[in-house]
Amino acid sequence: MADSLNCDLKSLSPLQLFERVTEQGEKVRALKAGKAPKDEIDAAVRMLLSLKLSYKTTTGQDYQAGLPPRDLVLINNGTTKEEDEDFVDPWTVQTSNAKGVDYDKLIVRFGSSKIDTDLINRIERAIGQKPHRFLRRGIFFSHRDMDQILDAYENKKSFYLYTGRGPSSQALHVGHLIPFIFTKWLQEVFDVPLVIQLTDDEKYLWKDLTTERAHEYARENAKDIIACGFDVNKTFIFSDLDYLGTSTGFYKNIVKVQKHVTFNQVKGIFGFTDSDCIGKISFPAIQAAPSFSSSFPQIFNGKENIQCLIPCAIDQDPYFRMTRDVAPRIGQPKPALLHSVFFPALQGAQTKMSASDPNSSIFLTDTPKQIKTKINKHAFSGGRDTIEEHRKYGGNCDVDVSFMYLTFFLEDDDRLEQLKQAYTSGELLTGELKKVLIETLQPLIAAHQERRKQVTDEMVKQFMTPRKLAFEF
């Protein structure tokens, strides 16, 4: 039996081992609190000690609650050179691979689960319609506990959605639309409430911004979010700088999280140093708090047991690994997550885009002419050096940014596959592929701009006023 257990443990990744230890620790605490028989508690403690020993053997680190293995953010792409490693944290994404980050390795390192065909089929059965293109095409590729969300939904139990935006600039780029497009779809097909956090406090702490400017950006970004078509009766958008002072439930949860996470742990998870301001060190608790329904008593009537589903890019996962570790210790359900890939910069998939570089992406304020110029001039090509070579050898869709963008925004699966075949065979040239992208993005962004013009200050106020939504709990 012990040999079988040891064999099973050897097959686990460091993070999976970490989570096994955490779960066993929770089990021991529950048994003791429930005054279980002594032999049952002793067996659970022996298992906990065995798991901790396996963890130390595998990682070379002692287990510390809330502090995942230190190498989690490094993913080696099969080479030994240091510069060939992917690096992912909430503020930085780096890879030397033109195809982008190796997401399969990231799943292993982060200990999440791949969104496979079975899960996509289950979602389709639950909602009774075709899954969103982001699911069909692997743009949302990883999850934590989505099965539990579907269990709850199938048993007529409520859940809610939470996503967010760090308002670091006035204008959003097309990549910023990804979580909102998908979250809007999730809200519609599951018919659930949604909270959207604008972390203007975070941007004040990390960027060279005044609190007034960060708050102004939050309100401007809210207009773009509202322009995505969210229903005001089902959606609450809030600025941390506004909401934190008005909700006792929100602040209580922040304090509970802060009490259960040590400075050592946030240093390990987020890479903070002794010279970072204390605002940065305490901020992860503020991003964690919306994961708990009691942070929104006006929406959930003070209920604390409603599970949360968070659609976000995979770089935000460290915040919610911490949250999921803390949740059972403060009597809250763990949030579930759906992770998306990163949206590539025009210059290639090696890095995320920068709001400070106007040529790194297509912005929602760009004119049709700017969109055309940027794509023609800056979109990294997977084509060959000459037309003759391209006709002979074909293009590479894995690194071609125009094709990557079409994967996000072209709705028609058959059309996308035709373009892939034509470009790979050399029948379709790079300029022709760029033309398809231009013709896809120009009307999409023009329509967004038109909707945004209709968003008034009064509408923003409506969305951002704490209130009861059109749901009964």
N, C-alpha and C positions, 0 to 999 in steps of 0.2 A: 504493500500500500504506500509506504513512505517512498520507495524507489519510483513508483508510478507518479507520485506527486512531484518529486524532484525532477523527473523527466518532463512533466508538464510545465514546471516553472522555468526550465531551461529554454523552452520555446517562446517564452514571453519577452517582449521588448522591455527596456528599462521603465518606460512610462506605464506599461500594462502591469508590471510588477508593483510599481509605486501605487497604482490604483487598487490592486489586490490587497496590499498592506493597509491602505486607508479604509477599504470596505471591511476588512477583518477587524480593524480597530473599532469601527463603528459597531460591529456585531458584538464585540466584547463589552463595550460600554452599555449596549442595549440589554445584554444578558444580566449584567450586574445591576442595572437600574430596575430590571424586572424581577430581581431576586430569584434567578434561575437556579436549578440544582448545582451544587458545587462541582460535581464531576463534569457537567456540561460546560461550566465556565472554565474549568481547568483545561479541557480539551480545546476550547476556542483560544485560550491564551497560548497553549503550546503551538497551535497553528499560526498564531500571530508572530511568535518568536521565530518559527521556521521561515515564514515569509520575509521577516526582517533580515534574517541571515542570508537568504537567497538574494535579496535586494542588495545587500552590502557586497556579496561575492560578485554579483553581476556589474555593479556600478562603481565599486570602490568607495562608496559614500554611505554614511549612516543615514537611515531613513529619518526625515524630519517632516512632520505634518505640514501640508501646504507648500512644501518646497520640492517640486519635481526635480528629476535629475538635471544636472547643470548643462549637459551637452544637448539638450532638447532642440535648440534652435539651429544646430549645425547638421546639414544633410550632405553627405559626400556623394558626388555624382560618378562614383566608380573610378576616381583617379586619386593619386596620392598628393598632388600639389595643393598647397593651402589655398591658392587663389581660385581653385576649381570647386571650392565648397559653396553651397548655397547658404545664405544667411537670412533668417526670417525672424523679425520681432515686430511689435506693434508700430514701430516708427521707421524701420529699415527693411528693404527687401533687396538682396543682391544675389545674382547668379551670373556665372560666366557662360552659361549654356544659351545659345540663340533660341532654343525651343522654350526657354523659360525654366521655372523651378520644377524639380522632379517631384510631382505631387504624390506619387505612390510612396516614395521614401519619406515624404513629409507626414503622410498618414501613419507610417510605422513609428516615426520619431515622436509624433504628438500623441500617439495611442488612440486616435479616433477610428471610426469605421468607414469603409468605403461605401458610397451610395451605389449599390449594385442593381442589376436588372430586377431582382426579386423585390427590392424595396420600391423601385420606381413603379413596378406592376401593382404593388400593394397600394401605393398612393393613388394610382389610376382607379383601382377598384373602389377605394374609399370615397373619392370625389366624383366618380362617375363620368370623368372626361379625360381627354388626352393631357398628359403632364406637360408642364411648361417646357419650352425649348431649352431653358437653362438646365433642366434635369435631363432631358433627352440627350443633350450634347456634352454632359459631364462638366458644365460650367459650375454648377453646385455639385461637388464631387465627394464630400465627406460629411459625416454627421456624428452626433452624440445623442443617443436615446430617442431617435426619431420613431423607433418602434413603439416606445411608450406613448408618444403623442398620438400615434395612430390607434393604439389600444384605447386610449381615453376617448378619442373622437368616435370610434366604433361603438363605445359603450355610453355614448351621449353625455360624456363628461366634458366640461369646458377647459380650454386653455387659452392663452393669449400670446400675441406676438410682440417682440421688442427688437428694435434695431436703432441705429443712431448715425450721427454725422458729427465729425469734428470740424467746426466752421473756421477754417484757417484762411479762407479767401472769400471774396464777394461772389466770384463766378465759379460754378461747378463745371467739371469736364464730363464727357460721356461716361467715363468709368465710374463716376460717382452715382450714376443712375442705376447701376446693376442691382445693388441690394434693394433699392426702392421699387424697381420694376417687379422684382421677384416677390418682395414682401406684399405689394399690392395684389398680386395674383394669389398668394397664399391667403390673404385676408378675404378675398372674394370667394375662393372655392371652399374654404372652411367656415366662412362667416364668423369671424372672431374679432375681438377688439385688438387694437394696436396702440402701443406707446412708442414714440420716437424721441430719443434723447439727443439734444444738441449740447455737446460738451464745450461750451464757450469758456468754462473755467479751466479745462485742460489746455486749450489753446493759449490762454493768458499765461499759464504756468510754463508752457514749453516754447512759446514763440515770443517774438519781440512785438507784442501787442498790448495796448491798454485794455482794461476791462470793458470800457465803453466801445472800443472798436471790435473786440471779440463778440460782444453782445449784439452789435449792429450786424456783423457777419452772420450771426445765428438767425436773426430775423430775415435777412436777405436769402439765406439758404433755405429757410422755411418756405419761402415763396416758390422756390424751385421744387421743393418736395411736394407742396400742395398741388403744383402744376402737373405732377405725375398722375393726379386723378383720385387721390384718397378721399374717402367719405368722411365728412366732418362729424357725422353722428357716431362713427365707429373709431375715430382716431384722435389721440391726444398727443400733441407735439409740445415738448417743454424744453426751455433753456435751464441749465443747471443754476446759472446765476439768479434766475427768477424763482424757480420751483423749490429749491433747497430750503429757502427761508419760510415757505408757506405750508409745507407738508410735514407734520410730525412723524407720520409713518415712514416717509422717505429717510429722514434724518436718523430715526431710531435704527433702521436697518444698516445705514452707513456705519453708525457707532458699533453695532454688533459685529459687523465684518471687521472693522478696525481692531476690535478687541481680540479677535481670533486669528489675526495674521501678524506675524512679527516682522521687524525691520529686516532680519536675516532672510526671511522668506521672500519678501518683495525684492530684495537685492538679488536673490537667486533666480526669481522668475523674470524680473524686468531689467536686470543689469544696473539698478541704481547704485550710485556711489555715495561716499560720505560727503561729497561736495554738492550733491543735488539738494534743492530746497525741499523742506518738509512737505510742501504742497504736492509735489510730485509723488512722494512716498505714500501719502494718504489718498491720492486720487483713485487708485484702482478700486477702493471701496465704493466710490461714487459711481463708477461704471458698473459695479456689481449690483448695486441696490435695485435698479429697475427690473432685475430678474425675479424679484419677489413681489407677489400681488399686494402684500400689505403696504408697499410703498405708494399705492394708489387707492387709498380708502374710498375716495369719491367714485371710483369706477367699480371696485369689487366689494363694496359694503364691508370693508375690513377683513374679508376672508383671506386666510394665509396659506391655503392649500391648493391654490390654482397654479398649475404648471405653466411655465413660460417656454416659448420656442424662439430662438434667436437666429435669424438669418444674417450672416456677416461674412466678410473676407477672412480667410484662414489666419491672417496676421493678428486678428483680434482674439484668437483662441486663448493666449496666456491669461487674459483677464478672466475668462470664464472657466478655465481649469482651476484657477484660484477660487472662484465663486462656487464651483461644484464641490470643491474640497470643504469649504466653510459651511455650505448650506445645511447639511445634516446636523452640524454642531450648534446651529442657531434655530433648529426646528423648522427649516424651510425645505421645500422640494428642490432638487437639483434642476437647473435649467437645461433644456435640450438645445442642440445647435445644428444648423445647416451651414456648411462652409463653402464659400466660392473660391475659385481661382483668382489670381490677380489679373487686372486688366492691363494689357501691355502698353508701354509708351510707343509713340509713332516710330521712334528710332529702333525699336526692337524689344523683345521680351526680357532682356537682361535686368531691367529695373522697373519699379513703379514710376508713374508719371509724377511730375512736379507742378504744382499750381503756379510756381514762380517762373516756369519756363513755358511761354505761350506756344512754342512749337513742339512741345512734348505730347500734346494731345489736342483733340477737338473739344473746344469749350462750348457750353450751351449758349454763349453770347455771340458765337462766330457767325458771320454772314455766309451765304452760299458761296461767294467768291473766296473767302478765307478758307472755308472747308476744302474747296477744290484745290487751292494753292498748297495747303498744308499736306494733303494726301499725296498730290503729285510730286511735291518737293521732298517731303520728309518721311513718308511711310516706307519702312524697311522692306526690301523686296527679296523674295525667294527665287527670283528669276535668274537667268544666265546673263553673261556679259554681253552677248550678241544675240540678235534675233535668230541667226542660223543655229547657234548652240542651243538656244531655248527650244526651237522647233524640234531639234534632234533629241535633246535630253530631258526637256520638260522642267517645270518649276517645282519648288519645294514648299508645299503648303504649311509644313510644320514650323517654318521660320518666317513666312510671309505675313506681315502685319495686316495688310488689306484683307487677306483671307481670315485671319484671326478675328478682326473686327466684324466681318460678315457672319462669323460663327455666333457672335453675340447678338447681332441686330437683324439678320435676315430671317424672317419667320418661316419661309418655305423650305422644308427639309430636302425635297427633291431638287429644287433649284440650287441649293448649296452643294449637294452631291454632284450635280452636273458641272458646276464651276470647278469643283475639286478635280474631277476627272479631266476636264478640258485643260486646266492649268498644269496638272501633273504630266499630261501627255505632250504638252507643248503647243497644243492647238490654240490655247488662250494666252495672250501675251500679258506682261505685267501691267502695261498701260491700260489694257482692256479690263483687267481685274480691278484696277484702281477706279476706273470709270464706273463699274458696278457699285463699288463702295460709295463713291461720291453721290450717285443717284439714290442710294439707300439712305445715307445720312442727311442729305440736304432737306428732304421733306420731313424727316423725323424731327430734326432740330428746329425747323421752321414751325412745325406744329407745337412743339414744346414752348417756343418763344411766344406764340400766339396765346396759349393757355396761361402762361405766366403773366402776360399783360392784364389778364382778367382777374388776377389775384390782388385784391385790395388789402389795405392795412386792417380793415374791419374783419376780413376773412382770416387773416393771420391771427388776429386777436381771438376770434372764435375758436380756432384750432388750439391755441395756446392757453386758453382759460381752463383751469382745473374744474372738471364738471363730471356729472354722470353721463356715460355713453349709452347708446341704445341697446343695452343688454341687461338681463336680469341675472343676478348671482345670489 
